[in-house]
């Protein structure tokens, strides 16, 4: 019985690792972005899954700000200039949670694609 529990635990752990490794993310800064607004086209590639929520945390902040989905784009507006490097937290419709640290700098460029380091 102990052997089968161990094998089950190993199989579950392997599935989680493979699932995390098969997730690929690219964030492209789109037109409409400026010092106080960030508009992103997020390519979230995880077989059989899509994004449900995206949040941004600016450098030096403890608070996560929700991004609004507009068509295929995600947007956040701030009263003050955005401060990078910016961190992102994703929740997929399938329940997968990802946090990507220090992805987009303060001096981001429209048209540039930023990819988290682990990719």
N, C-alpha and C positions, 0 to 999 in steps of 0.2 A: 504494500500500500504506500509506503514512504517513497518508493521508487517512482510510482505513478504521479504522486504529488510533485515531486521534484521535476519530472519531465514536463508536467503541465506548467509549472512555474517558469521553466526555461523556455517553453514554447510561447507563453504570454509575453515574456520579456523580449524575446526575439521579434515577435510581431510588433511590439511597441517601437523597438529600435529601427526596424525596417520601415515602419510607417513614418517615423520622424525623418529618416534619411531620404525617403522618397518625396518629401515635401520640398518644393523649390519656390522661392519668392523673389520677384523683381519688382521694384517700386520706381515708376517713371514719373518725374515731375512734369505736370501738364500746364498748358496755357491757363492763365487766371491766377497762377501762383505769384505771390510777391512777399514782402517782408512779414505781412500779417495774415496771409492766406496760403494754405498749402493744398494743392489739388493733385491727387495721385491716381495713376492707372496702376493697379496692383495685379500682377500676374501671380496668382496663387495656384500652384500646380501640385495637387495631391489627388491621386486616382480616386474618382468617385466622390469628391468632396468640393465644396465651395465656401467662400467666406460669408459669415453671418454678421460679424461685428469687427470693427477696427478701432483701436484707441491709440492715441499719441501721448507720450510723456516727454516734455521738454527737458533739456539739460538743467539740473539743479532743482527740479520740481519733484514732489512726491505724488502729484495728482495725475491721473490718467484722464485725458480729454477724449470724449467720443468723436469719431469722424462720421460725417453724414454721407450716405451713399446717394449719388445722383447719376442714374444710368449705370455706366460701367466705371465711374470715377468715384473716389472717396475724397471728401473735403473737410477741412477744419479752418475756422476763422478765429482770430485772436484780436483782442483789443490792443495788445502790445505786440511788438515784433517777436516773431518766433525765435527761440533760442535752441541751437543745436550743440552737440549732436543729438538728434531726436531718436527716441526709442518707440517701438511699436509693439502692440499686443493684439493678436488675432484670435478670434474664436470662429471655428468653422461650423457649418451646419451639422456636421457629423460629430461635433463635440471635441475636436482637436484644439488644444490651446498652444499657442506659440508666442514667445517674447523674443524680439530682436532688438539688441542694444546698439546704440550709436550708429544708426544706419545712414541718416541724412544730416549733413552739416548745416550750420547756420547759413552759409553762403552757397546754398543749393542753386543749381542751374536748371532752367526750364528745358525740357527735352532730354535731360540726362537720366540714365537708369542707375539706380543704386541697388546693390545686392548685399544682403547680410553675409558676413564673413563665412558662416558655416557652409554656405552653398558652394 
